[in-house]
Amino acid sequence: MHKRWILRRLPVLILTLFIILSVDFQLRTSGIAKLNGSHHPSPGAHHRSVQEAPSPAKDAPNSAGSTDITPERPRLSGTNRTSPGGHVAPKKLTLEDIFIAVKTTGRFHKARLALLLETWISKTKAHTFIFTDEEDQELRSEGYNMVVTDCQSDHSQQALSCKMSAEYDGFMASDKRWFCHVDDDNYVNPDALLSLLSAFPQDGDIYVGKPSLDKPITAHELLEGNATREVHFWFATGGAGFCLSRRLAEKMAPWASGLRFEQTSAAIRLPDDCTVGFIVEKRLGVAMVHCPLFHSHLENLLLISHSSIPQQVTLSYGMFENKMNSIEVKGSFSKEEDPSRFKTVHCILYPLTSWAFTVHLKSLLVDESVVVHNKMQLQACS
Protein backbone atom coordinates (compact mmCIF):
# COMPACT_ATOMS: atom_id res chain seq x y z
CA MET A 1 0.00 0.00 0.00
CA HIS A 2 2.79 2.37 0.92
CA LYS A 3 4.68 1.53 -2.28
CA ARG A 4 1.59 2.24 -4.44
CA TRP A 5 1.16 5.64 -2.76
CA ILE A 6 4.79 6.50 -3.56
CA LEU A 7 4.46 5.37 -7.18
CA ARG A 8 1.33 7.50 -7.70
CA ARG A 9 3.00 10.66 -6.36
CA LEU A 10 6.45 10.16 -7.87
CA PRO A 11 5.64 11.91 -11.19
CA VAL A 12 4.27 14.90 -9.28
CA LEU A 13 7.44 15.15 -7.20
CA ILE A 14 9.66 14.87 -10.28
CA LEU A 15 7.67 17.57 -12.10
CA THR A 16 7.86 19.90 -9.06
CA LEU A 17 11.62 19.43 -8.80
CA PHE A 18 12.02 20.12 -12.52
CA ILE A 19 10.05 23.40 -12.22
CA ILE A 20 12.15 24.57 -9.25
CA LEU A 21 15.43 23.86 -11.07
CA SER A 22 14.18 25.61 -14.20
CA VAL A 23 13.15 28.77 -12.31
CA ASP A 24 16.44 28.82 -10.41
CA PHE A 25 18.40 28.56 -13.67
CA GLN A 26 16.48 31.44 -15.23
CA LEU A 27 17.06 33.66 -12.18
CA ARG A 28 20.78 32.95 -12.17
CA THR A 29 21.23 33.64 -15.88
CA SER A 30 19.21 36.87 -15.72
CA GLY A 31 21.28 38.04 -12.71
CA ILE A 32 24.53 37.42 -14.55
CA ALA A 33 23.23 39.30 -17.59
CA LYS A 34 22.39 42.30 -15.45
CA LEU A 35 25.81 42.34 -13.82
CA ASN A 36 27.53 42.17 -17.18
CA GLY A 37 25.22 44.64 -18.84
CA SER A 38 23.55 47.90 -18.00
CA HIS A 39 24.43 48.11 -14.27
CA HIS A 40 28.18 48.71 -14.60
CA PRO A 41 29.09 51.97 -12.81
CA SER A 42 30.55 54.66 -15.00
CA PRO A 43 34.29 55.39 -14.51
CA GLY A 44 33.59 58.77 -12.92
CA ALA A 45 30.66 57.74 -10.73
CA HIS A 46 30.84 58.42 -7.00
CA HIS A 47 29.85 55.61 -4.64
CA ARG A 48 28.18 56.64 -1.39
CA SER A 49 27.72 54.20 1.42
CA VAL A 50 24.40 54.13 3.24
CA GLN A 51 26.46 54.32 6.43
CA GLU A 52 28.33 57.43 5.35
CA ALA A 53 28.68 59.80 8.30
CA PRO A 54 27.18 63.28 7.86
CA SER A 55 29.48 66.25 8.05
CA PRO A 56 28.95 68.03 11.38
CA ALA A 57 30.80 71.03 10.03
CA LYS A 58 27.99 71.85 7.59
CA ASP A 59 25.67 72.72 10.46
CA ALA A 60 28.11 74.99 12.30
CA PRO A 61 27.50 78.69 11.57
CA ASN A 62 30.54 80.94 11.66
CA SER A 63 30.74 84.15 13.65
CA ALA A 64 29.63 86.21 10.67
CA GLY A 65 26.36 84.28 10.47
CA SER A 66 27.21 82.10 7.47
CA THR A 67 26.68 78.34 7.61
CA ASP A 68 28.62 77.61 4.40
CA ILE A 69 32.15 76.42 5.04
CA THR A 70 32.73 75.06 1.53
CA PRO A 71 36.36 75.79 0.65
CA GLU A 72 37.20 78.41 -1.99
CA ARG A 73 39.57 76.05 -3.76
CA PRO A 74 40.92 72.55 -3.11
CA ARG A 75 44.38 72.04 -1.63
CA LEU A 76 46.77 70.44 -4.08
CA SER A 77 49.77 69.78 -1.84
CA GLY A 78 49.75 66.03 -2.29
CA THR A 79 46.50 65.51 -0.41
CA ASN A 80 44.15 65.30 -3.41
CA ARG A 81 43.79 63.11 -6.47
CA THR A 82 42.16 63.70 -9.84
CA SER A 83 39.27 61.42 -10.73
CA PRO A 84 38.77 60.11 -14.30
CA GLY A 85 36.08 62.75 -14.80
CA GLY A 86 38.59 65.55 -14.17
CA HIS A 87 37.26 66.47 -10.70
CA VAL A 88 39.67 66.90 -7.81
CA ALA A 89 38.72 64.44 -5.07
CA PRO A 90 40.30 64.54 -1.62
CA LYS A 91 42.60 61.69 -0.69
CA LYS A 92 41.09 59.37 1.90
CA LEU A 93 42.16 60.43 5.39
CA THR A 94 44.36 58.02 7.36
CA LEU A 95 45.78 58.13 10.87
CA GLU A 96 49.16 58.99 9.36
CA ASP A 97 47.62 62.31 8.22
CA ILE A 98 46.91 63.39 11.81
CA PHE A 99 49.51 65.19 13.92
CA ILE A 100 48.69 64.23 17.53
CA ALA A 101 50.43 66.50 20.03
CA VAL A 102 50.61 65.44 23.68
CA LYS A 103 51.43 68.16 26.20
CA THR A 104 53.26 66.97 29.31
CA THR A 105 55.97 67.93 31.79
CA GLY A 106 59.02 66.17 33.19
CA ARG A 107 57.50 65.21 36.53
CA PHE A 108 54.63 63.41 34.78
CA HIS A 109 56.71 61.24 32.46
CA LYS A 110 56.37 58.27 34.83
CA ALA A 111 53.14 59.17 36.58
CA ARG A 112 51.02 59.91 33.49
CA LEU A 113 52.86 59.61 30.21
CA ALA A 114 53.99 56.00 30.77
CA LEU A 115 50.33 54.93 30.89
CA LEU A 116 49.64 56.57 27.52
CA LEU A 117 52.73 54.97 25.96
CA GLU A 118 51.55 51.56 27.12
CA THR A 119 48.03 52.06 25.81
CA TRP A 120 46.87 54.26 22.93
CA ILE A 121 50.22 55.75 21.87
CA SER A 122 51.38 52.20 21.13
CA LYS A 123 48.89 52.34 18.23
CA THR A 124 49.86 55.85 16.99
CA LYS A 125 53.56 56.04 17.85
CA ALA A 126 54.77 57.24 14.43
CA HIS A 127 52.47 60.26 14.29
CA THR A 128 52.22 61.18 17.99
CA PHE A 129 54.54 63.95 19.19
CA ILE A 130 55.30 64.46 22.88
CA PHE A 131 55.91 68.08 23.88
CA THR A 132 57.66 68.36 27.23
CA ASP A 133 60.03 70.61 29.14
CA GLU A 134 62.57 67.97 30.19
CA GLU A 135 64.80 65.62 28.23
CA ASP A 136 64.19 61.90 28.73
CA GLN A 137 66.87 59.67 27.22
CA GLU A 138 64.91 56.51 27.98
CA LEU A 139 61.95 57.69 25.93
CA ARG A 140 64.26 59.02 23.25
CA SER A 141 66.05 55.67 22.96
CA GLU A 142 62.72 53.88 22.49
CA GLY A 143 62.02 55.90 19.36
CA TYR A 144 59.24 58.21 20.52
CA ASN A 145 58.82 61.58 18.83
CA MET A 146 59.90 63.90 21.64
CA VAL A 147 60.05 67.68 21.39
CA VAL A 148 61.84 69.29 24.33
CA THR A 149 60.73 72.89 24.52
CA ASP A 150 62.35 75.84 26.26
CA CYS A 151 59.11 76.42 28.18
CA GLN A 152 58.77 76.58 31.94
CA SER A 153 57.57 73.48 33.78
CA ASP A 154 54.78 75.15 35.76
CA HIS A 155 51.09 75.48 34.89
CA SER A 156 51.14 79.23 34.30
CA GLN A 157 49.54 81.00 31.36
CA GLN A 158 52.95 81.74 29.89
CA ALA A 159 54.20 78.13 30.19
CA LEU A 160 51.02 76.66 28.70
CA SER A 161 50.98 79.10 25.79
CA CYS A 162 54.68 78.46 25.18
CA LYS A 163 54.03 74.73 24.71
CA MET A 164 50.99 75.29 22.52
CA SER A 165 53.09 77.58 20.36
CA ALA A 166 55.67 74.78 19.99
CA GLU A 167 52.90 72.29 19.10
CA TYR A 168 51.48 74.63 16.45
CA ASP A 169 54.89 75.28 14.88
CA GLY A 170 55.66 71.55 14.94
CA PHE A 171 52.47 70.80 13.05
CA MET A 172 53.05 73.57 10.51
CA ALA A 173 56.52 72.16 9.77
CA SER A 174 54.99 68.73 9.07
CA ASP A 175 53.05 67.45 6.07
CA LYS A 176 50.06 66.36 8.18
CA ARG A 177 46.50 67.37 7.31
CA TRP A 178 45.08 67.71 10.86
CA PHE A 179 46.48 69.03 14.13
CA CYS A 180 45.06 67.48 17.31
CA HIS A 181 46.09 68.51 20.81
CA VAL A 182 45.59 66.40 23.95
CA ASP A 183 46.93 66.48 27.50
CA ASP A 184 48.84 63.72 29.29
CA ASP A 185 45.67 62.64 31.14
CA ASN A 186 43.75 61.90 27.93
CA TYR A 187 43.08 58.56 26.28
CA VAL A 188 42.73 58.95 22.51
CA ASN A 189 40.66 56.41 20.58
CA PRO A 190 42.44 56.46 17.19
CA ASP A 191 39.61 54.84 15.22
CA ALA A 192 36.98 57.20 16.63
CA LEU A 193 39.25 60.19 15.97
CA LEU A 194 39.78 59.13 12.36
CA SER A 195 36.05 58.55 11.88
CA LEU A 196 35.21 62.00 13.25
CA LEU A 197 37.75 63.92 11.17
CA SER A 198 36.88 61.95 8.03
CA ALA A 199 33.31 63.27 8.29
CA PHE A 200 34.45 66.88 7.74
CA PRO A 201 35.36 68.59 4.44
CA GLN A 202 39.06 67.85 4.26
CA ASP A 203 39.85 71.27 2.80
CA GLY A 204 37.53 73.24 5.08
CA ASP A 205 38.09 75.56 8.04
CA ILE A 206 37.44 73.19 10.94
CA TYR A 207 37.95 73.72 14.68
CA VAL A 208 36.35 70.91 16.66
CA GLY A 209 36.33 70.10 20.35
CA LYS A 210 34.29 70.42 23.52
CA PRO A 211 33.88 73.58 25.62
CA SER A 212 34.33 73.42 29.36
CA LEU A 213 31.80 76.22 29.85
CA ASP A 214 28.11 76.36 28.96
CA LYS A 215 28.48 79.80 27.39
CA PRO A 216 31.17 81.79 25.53
CA ILE A 217 34.05 82.98 27.67
CA THR A 218 34.49 86.70 28.29
CA ALA A 219 37.93 88.26 27.88
CA HIS A 220 39.32 91.77 27.86
CA GLU A 221 41.59 92.25 24.88
CA LEU A 222 44.46 94.65 25.47
CA LEU A 223 44.63 97.42 22.84
CA GLU A 224 47.10 100.19 22.15
CA GLY A 225 47.43 102.83 24.82
CA ASN A 226 46.50 100.32 27.58
CA ALA A 227 42.87 100.41 26.42
CA THR A 228 40.83 97.20 26.52
CA ARG A 229 37.70 95.86 24.88
CA GLU A 230 35.40 93.08 25.97
CA VAL A 231 35.25 90.06 23.67
CA HIS A 232 33.18 86.86 23.84
CA PHE A 233 34.02 83.58 22.11
CA TRP A 234 33.79 79.81 22.44
CA PHE A 235 36.91 77.72 22.97
CA ALA A 236 37.54 73.98 23.09
CA THR A 237 39.14 72.99 26.37
CA GLY A 238 42.61 71.52 26.02
CA GLY A 239 41.80 69.14 28.85
CA ALA A 240 39.45 67.24 26.53
CA GLY A 241 41.48 67.76 23.36
CA PHE A 242 40.65 69.53 20.12
CA CYS A 243 41.54 69.41 16.42
CA LEU A 244 42.25 71.96 13.67
CA SER A 245 42.28 71.41 9.93
CA ARG A 246 45.44 72.45 8.10
CA ARG A 247 43.66 75.09 6.06
CA LEU A 248 42.43 76.80 9.23
CA ALA A 249 45.79 76.41 10.97
CA GLU A 250 47.48 78.14 8.04
CA LYS A 251 45.09 81.09 8.36
CA MET A 252 45.99 81.35 12.06
CA ALA A 253 49.66 82.04 11.31
CA PRO A 254 49.57 85.87 11.70
CA TRP A 255 48.52 85.39 15.35
CA ALA A 256 49.99 81.96 16.11
CA SER A 257 53.33 81.30 14.43
CA GLY A 258 56.61 81.76 16.27
CA LEU A 259 56.35 84.20 19.18
CA ARG A 260 52.99 85.51 17.96
CA PHE A 261 50.97 82.88 19.82
CA GLU A 262 52.40 83.92 23.19
CA GLN A 263 51.86 87.57 22.29
CA THR A 264 48.22 86.90 21.41
CA SER A 265 47.78 84.98 24.67
CA ALA A 266 49.24 87.90 26.62
CA ALA A 267 46.89 90.32 24.84
CA ILE A 268 43.79 88.54 26.17
CA ARG A 269 45.49 87.35 29.39
CA LEU A 270 44.16 83.82 28.98
CA PRO A 271 45.97 80.48 28.54
CA ASP A 272 46.64 78.33 25.48
CA ASP A 273 43.29 76.70 24.69
CA CYS A 274 41.43 79.99 25.16
CA THR A 275 43.91 81.68 22.81
CA VAL A 276 43.21 79.14 20.07
CA GLY A 277 39.47 79.85 20.36
CA PHE A 278 40.09 83.61 20.32
CA ILE A 279 42.15 83.44 17.13
CA VAL A 280 39.69 81.14 15.34
CA GLU A 281 36.44 82.87 16.31
CA LYS A 282 37.42 86.52 16.79
CA ARG A 283 40.27 86.93 14.33
CA LEU A 284 39.10 84.57 11.57
CA GLY A 285 35.33 84.51 12.12
CA VAL A 286 35.13 80.71 12.09
CA ALA A 287 32.80 79.04 14.57
CA MET A 288 33.95 76.20 16.78
CA VAL A 289 32.24 72.86 16.13
CA HIS A 290 30.98 71.54 19.48
CA CYS A 291 31.48 67.79 19.75
CA PRO A 292 30.36 65.69 22.76
CA LEU A 293 32.84 62.89 21.94
CA PHE A 294 35.74 64.70 23.67
CA HIS A 295 35.98 64.42 27.47
CA SER A 296 37.97 66.07 30.27
CA HIS A 297 38.17 65.23 33.96
CA LEU A 298 36.14 68.37 34.72
CA GLU A 299 32.92 66.63 33.71
CA ASN A 300 31.11 63.69 35.26
CA LEU A 301 32.75 60.76 33.47
CA LEU A 302 30.39 58.29 35.14
CA LEU A 303 27.74 59.39 32.62
CA ILE A 304 29.64 57.76 29.75
CA SER A 305 28.04 54.39 29.06
CA HIS A 306 30.07 51.23 28.58
CA SER A 307 28.47 50.55 25.19
CA SER A 308 29.44 54.00 23.83
CA ILE A 309 33.17 53.68 24.55
CA PRO A 310 34.14 52.71 20.96
CA GLN A 311 32.57 55.98 19.70
CA GLN A 312 34.28 58.33 22.19
CA VAL A 313 37.22 60.28 20.75
CA THR A 314 38.95 61.12 24.04
CA LEU A 315 38.57 60.10 27.67
CA SER A 316 40.19 61.46 30.80
CA TYR A 317 40.58 60.96 34.53
CA GLY A 318 41.58 62.94 37.61
CA MET A 319 40.46 64.36 40.90
CA PHE A 320 37.19 66.27 40.77
CA GLU A 321 35.44 67.58 43.90
CA ASN A 322 37.91 65.59 46.05
CA LYS A 323 37.02 62.28 44.38
CA MET A 324 38.59 60.22 41.61
CA ASN A 325 36.68 60.96 38.41
CA SER A 326 36.93 58.23 35.78
CA ILE A 327 34.59 56.26 33.57
CA GLU A 328 32.72 53.31 35.07
CA VAL A 329 33.76 50.25 33.09
CA LYS A 330 34.21 46.64 34.16
CA GLY A 331 37.09 44.50 32.97
CA SER A 332 40.08 42.40 33.92
CA PHE A 333 41.65 45.23 35.97
CA SER A 334 40.32 46.35 39.34
CA LYS A 335 39.98 50.05 40.16
CA GLU A 336 43.02 49.74 42.43
CA GLU A 337 45.09 48.30 39.59
CA ASP A 338 43.71 50.70 37.00
CA PRO A 339 42.31 53.87 38.63
CA SER A 340 42.22 55.80 35.32
CA ARG A 341 40.43 52.82 33.64
CA PHE A 342 42.64 53.44 30.58
CA LYS A 343 44.07 49.91 30.62
CA THR A 344 40.58 48.46 30.87
CA VAL A 345 39.37 50.61 27.97
CA HIS A 346 42.41 49.61 25.91
CA CYS A 347 41.65 45.93 26.53
CA ILE A 348 38.09 46.48 25.33
CA LEU A 349 39.19 48.27 22.16
CA TYR A 350 42.22 46.06 21.48
CA PRO A 351 41.58 42.65 23.09
CA LEU A 352 44.51 41.05 21.21
CA THR A 353 47.08 43.40 22.78
CA SER A 354 49.66 41.06 24.34
CA TRP A 355 49.38 42.24 27.94
CA ALA A 356 45.62 42.76 27.64
CA PHE A 357 45.17 39.21 26.33
CA THR A 358 47.36 37.81 29.12
CA VAL A 359 45.37 39.61 31.82
CA HIS A 360 42.09 38.46 30.26
CA LEU A 361 43.35 34.87 30.09
CA LYS A 362 44.39 34.99 33.74
CA SER A 363 40.95 36.29 34.72
CA LEU A 364 39.32 33.44 32.80
CA LEU A 365 41.56 30.91 34.57
CA VAL A 366 40.69 32.45 37.92
CA ASP A 367 36.99 32.33 37.06
CA GLU A 368 37.34 28.70 35.98
CA SER A 369 39.15 27.76 39.19
CA VAL A 370 36.37 29.42 41.20
CA VAL A 371 33.78 27.39 39.28
CA VAL A 372 35.72 24.15 39.94
CA HIS A 373 36.11 25.03 43.61
CA ASN A 374 32.39 25.74 43.95
CA LYS A 375 31.53 22.44 42.26
CA MET A 376 33.79 20.56 44.68
CA GLN A 377 32.12 22.25 47.63
CA LEU A 378 28.66 21.37 46.32
CA GLN A 379 29.73 17.74 45.84
CA ALA A 380 31.15 17.65 49.37
CA CYS A 381 27.87 18.96 50.78
CA SER A 382 25.68 16.54 48.84
Secondary structure in CASP SS format (residue, H / E / C, confidence):
PFRMAT SS
TARGET T0000
AUTHOR 0000-0000-0000
METHOD secondary structure of the structure
MODEL  1
M C 1.00
H H 1.00
K H 1.00
R H 1.00
W H 1.00
I H 1.00
L H 1.00
R H 1.00
R H 1.00
L H 1.00
P H 1.00
V H 1.00
L H 1.00
I H 1.00
L H 1.00
T H 1.00
L H 1.00
F H 1.00
I H 1.00
I H 1.00
L H 1.00
S H 1.00
V H 1.00
D H 1.00
F H 1.00
Q H 1.00
L H 1.00
R H 1.00
T H 1.00
S H 1.00
G H 1.00
I H 1.00
A H 1.00
K H 1.00
L H 1.00
N H 1.00
G C 1.00
S C 1.00
H C 1.00
H C 1.00
P C 1.00
S C 1.00
P C 1.00
G C 1.00
A C 1.00
H C 1.00
H C 1.00
R C 1.00
S C 1.00
V C 1.00
Q C 1.00
E C 1.00
A C 1.00
P C 1.00
S C 1.00
P H 1.00
A H 1.00
K H 1.00
D H 1.00
A C 1.00
P C 1.00
N C 1.00
S C 1.00
A C 1.00
G C 1.00
S C 1.00
T C 1.00
D C 1.00
I C 1.00
T C 1.00
P C 1.00
E C 1.00
R C 1.00
P C 1.00
R C 1.00
L C 1.00
S C 1.00
G C 1.00
T C 1.00
N E 1.00
R E 1.00
T E 1.00
S C 1.00
P C 1.00
G C 1.00
G C 1.00
H C 1.00
V E 1.00
A E 1.00
P E 1.00
K C 1.00
K C 1.00
L C 1.00
T C 1.00
L H 1.00
E H 1.00
D H 1.00
I E 1.00
F E 1.00
I E 1.00
A E 1.00
V E 1.00
K E 1.00
T C 1.00
T C 1.00
G H 1.00
R H 1.00
F H 1.00
H H 1.00
K H 1.00
A H 1.00
R H 1.00
L H 1.00
A H 1.00
L H 1.00
L H 1.00
L H 1.00
E H 1.00
T C 1.00
W C 1.00
I H 1.00
S H 1.00
K H 1.00
T H 1.00
K H 1.00
A H 1.00
H H 1.00
T E 1.00
F E 1.00
I E 1.00
F E 1.00
T E 1.00
D C 1.00
E C 1.00
E C 1.00
D C 1.00
Q H 1.00
E H 1.00
L H 1.00
R H 1.00
S H 1.00
E C 1.00
G C 1.00
Y C 1.00
N E 1.00
M E 1.00
V E 1.00
V E 1.00
T C 1.00
D C 1.00
C C 1.00
Q C 1.00
S C 1.00
D C 1.00
H C 1.00
S C 1.00
Q H 1.00
Q H 1.00
A H 1.00
L H 1.00
S H 1.00
C H 1.00
K H 1.00
M H 1.00
S H 1.00
A H 1.00
E H 1.00
Y H 1.00
D H 1.00
G H 1.00
F H 1.00
M H 1.00
A C 1.00
S C 1.00
D C 1.00
K C 1.00
R C 1.00
W E 1.00
F E 1.00
C E 1.00
H E 1.00
V E 1.00
D E 1.00
D C 1.00
D C 1.00
N E 1.00
Y E 1.00
V E 1.00
N C 1.00
P H 1.00
D H 1.00
A H 1.00
L H 1.00
L H 1.00
S H 1.00
L H 1.00
L H 1.00
S H 1.00
A C 1.00
F C 1.00
P C 1.00
Q C 1.00
D C 1.00
G C 1.00
D C 1.00
I C 1.00
Y E 1.00
V E 1.00
G E 1.00
K C 1.00
P C 1.00
S C 1.00
L C 1.00
D C 1.00
K C 1.00
P C 1.00
I E 1.00
T E 1.00
A E 1.00
H E 1.00
E E 1.00
L E 1.00
L C 1.00
E H 1.00
G H 1.00
N H 1.00
A C 1.00
T E 1.00
R E 1.00
E E 1.00
V E 1.00
H E 1.00
F E 1.00
W C 1.00
F C 1.00
A C 1.00
T C 1.00
G C 1.00
G C 1.00
A C 1.00
G C 1.00
F E 1.00
C E 1.00
L E 1.00
S E 1.00
R H 1.00
R H 1.00
L H 1.00
A H 1.00
E H 1.00
K H 1.00
M C 1.00
A H 1.00
P H 1.00
W H 1.00
A H 1.00
S C 1.00
G C 1.00
L C 1.00
R H 1.00
F H 1.00
E H 1.00
Q H 1.00
T H 1.00
S H 1.00
A H 1.00
A H 1.00
I H 1.00
R C 1.00
L C 1.00
P C 1.00
D H 1.00
D H 1.00
C H 1.00
T H 1.00
V H 1.00
G H 1.00
F H 1.00
I H 1.00
V H 1.00
E H 1.00
K H 1.00
R H 1.00
L C 1.00
G C 1.00
V C 1.00
A C 1.00
M C 1.00
V E 1.00
H E 1.00
C C 1.00
P C 1.00
L C 1.00
F C 1.00
H C 1.00
S C 1.00
H C 1.00
L C 1.00
E C 1.00
N C 1.00
L H 1.00
L H 1.00
L H 1.00
I C 1.00
S C 1.00
H H 1.00
S H 1.00
S H 1.00
I H 1.00
P H 1.00
Q H 1.00
Q C 1.00
V C 1.00
T E 1.00
L E 1.00
S E 1.00
Y C 1.00
G E 1.00
M E 1.00
F E 1.00
E C 1.00
N C 1.00
K E 1.00
M E 1.00
N E 1.00
S C 1.00
I C 1.00
E C 1.00
V C 1.00
K C 1.00
G C 1.00
S C 1.00
F C 1.00
S C 1.00
K C 1.00
E C 1.00
E C 1.00
D C 1.00
P C 1.00
S C 1.00
R C 1.00
F H 1.00
K H 1.00
T H 1.00
V H 1.00
H H 1.00
C H 1.00
I H 1.00
L H 1.00
Y C 1.00
P C 1.00
L C 1.00
T C 1.00
S H 1.00
W H 1.00
A H 1.00
F H 1.00
T H 1.00
V H 1.00
H H 1.00
L H 1.00
K H 1.00
S H 1.00
L H 1.00
L H 1.00
V H 1.00
D H 1.00
E H 1.00
S H 1.00
V H 1.00
V H 1.00
V H 1.00
H H 1.00
N H 1.00
K H 1.00
M H 1.00
Q H 1.00
L H 1.00
Q H 1.00
A H 1.00
C H 1.00
S C 1.00
END
